[in-house]
Amino acid sequence: MNINLQTNLYETDYLKWIETTAKNLKDRDYTSIDWDNLIEEVEDTGRSERRGFESNLTILLIHLLKWHYQSEKRSTSWQSSIAEHRRRIRKVLKDSPSLQSFLEEIIPESYTDAIEQAAIQTSLSPETFPLTCPYSTIEILDSSFLPE
C-alpha cells in the first residue's frame, strides 16, 4: 500500500490504519509506512500516558486532603479511591520506571489542582489546605498511609 493510501486510511479508518501499519512493521515493509502519522501517534501515546498518570495523582491527592481535613466525613468510598489510585500509579511506575522523576516533578502542580477540587468538594476554603503538599512521595504511594 502506498503512502498516500496509508495517509488517507489514517483519516478515514483509524483502526484499519493501525492494523495495516502494524502488519507493515512486522513485514519490515518500511516503504509503506505512514511515518508522519506513526510518529505523531507514538508521541501522543507518551503524552496520554503522562496525562493519565497525572490525573490519577491529582485524584489521589484530592482524597488524601478530604480524608485529612474532613475526618468527620471519612468513608470507605474515599479509602477505596485512595487505594485504587495508588494501585494505578504503582502499576504505571512498574511498567514505566522513568515516570518516577516525572512524579516528583508534577506533585506541586497536581497538589495545586487537588486543592482547588478538594475545596469545591468539601466546601472548605482553599486557604484551609497547606500551600505545598504536606505528604512525601513515599507517603503518597504507601498503601498503609492515611493522614490524620
C-alpha positions in Angstrom: 0.0 0.0 0.0 1.5 3.4 -0.9 2.0 6.3 1.5 -0.9 8.3 0.0 -3.3 5.5 0.6 -2.0 4.9 4.1 -2.4 8.6 4.9 -5.9 8.6 3.5 -6.7 5.4 5.5 -5.5 7.2 8.7 -8.1 9.9 8.1 -10.9 7.6 7.1 -10.5 4.3 9.0 -8.2 4.7 12.0 -8.4 1.0 13.2 -7.6 -0.2 9.7 -4.7 2.2 9.5 -3.3 0.7 12.8 -3.7 -2.8 11.6 -2.1 -2.0 8.3 0.8 -0.1 9.9 1.4 -3.0 12.4 1.4 -5.5 9.5 3.8 -3.4 7.5 6.1 -3.1 10.5 6.0 -6.8 11.2 6.7 -7.5 7.5 9.5 -4.9 7.6 7.8 -3.1 4.7 9.2 0.3 5.7 8.5 1.9 2.4 4.7 1.5 3.0 4.8 3.1 6.5 2.9 6.4 7.0 5.8 7.7 9.1 4.4 11.2 9.9 1.2 9.9 11.4 3.0 7.0 13.1 5.5 9.3 14.8 2.6 11.6 15.8 0.7 8.6 17.3 3.8 7.4 19.3 4.3 10.9 20.7 0.6 11.2 21.5 0.7 7.9 23.4 3.5 9.2 25.6 1.6 12.4 26.3 -1.6 10.5 27.0 0.3 8.2 29.4 1.6 11.2 31.3 -1.8 12.9 31.4 -3.4 9.7 32.8 -0.7 9.4 35.4 -1.1 13.0 36.5 -4.9 12.6 36.7 -4.5 9.6 39.0 -2.1 11.5 41.2 -4.4 14.5 41.4 -7.4 12.3 42.4 -5.3 10.6 45.0 -4.2 13.9 46.5 -7.8 15.2 46.5 -8.9 12.2 48.5 -5.9 12.4 50.9 -6.9 16.0 51.5 -10.5 15.2 52.1 -9.5 12.4 54.4 -7.2 14.7 56.3 -9.3 17.8 56.5 -12.8 16.3 56.8 -12.2 13.5 59.2 -15.9 13.5 60.3 -16.9 12.6 56.8 -14.4 9.8 56.1 -15.9 6.9 54.1 -14.9 3.6 52.7 -15.5 5.2 49.3 -12.7 7.7 49.9 -10.5 5.0 51.2 -11.3 2.8 48.2 -10.5 5.7 45.8 -7.2 6.3 47.6 -6.3 2.6 47.3 -7.4 2.4 43.7 -5.4 5.4 42.5 -2.3 4.4 44.4 -2.6 1.0 42.7 -2.9 2.6 39.3 0.2 4.9 39.9 2.3 2.0 41.2 1.3 -0.1 38.2 2.3 2.6 35.8 5.6 3.1 37.7 6.3 -0.6 37.5 5.7 -0.6 33.7 7.5 2.7 33.1 10.0 3.4 35.9 11.2 6.5 34.0 8.0 8.2 35.2 9.4 8.3 38.8 11.2 11.5 38.1 8.0 12.8 36.3 6.1 12.0 39.5 8.4 14.2 41.6 8.1 16.9 39.0 4.3 17.0 38.9 3.5 16.8 42.6 3.4 20.6 43.1 1.1 21.2 40.1 -1.1 18.2 40.9 -1.3 19.3 44.5 -2.5 22.8 43.4 -5.1 21.2 41.3 -6.1 18.9 44.2 -6.6 21.9 46.5 -8.9 23.5 44.0 -11.0 20.4 43.7 -10.9 19.5 47.4 -12.1 23.0 48.3 -15.1 22.6 45.9 -15.9 19.1 47.1 -15.7 19.9 50.8 -16.9 23.5 50.8 -13.8 24.4 52.7 -11.8 27.5 51.8 -8.7 26.8 49.7 -6.7 28.5 52.5 -7.6 25.6 54.8 -5.0 23.5 53.0 -1.2 24.0 53.1 0.3 25.8 50.2 2.7 23.0 49.5 2.0 19.3 49.5 2.2 18.1 53.1 2.7 14.5 52.0 6.0 13.0 50.9 6.2 10.9 47.8 6.7 7.8 50.0 3.5 8.6 51.9 1.6 9.3 48.7 2.4 5.9 47.4 2.3 4.0 50.8 -0.7 1.8 50.9 -0.8 1.9 54.7 -0.6 5.7 54.9 -3.7 7.8 55.7 -3.2 11.3 57.0 -4.7 12.0 60.4 
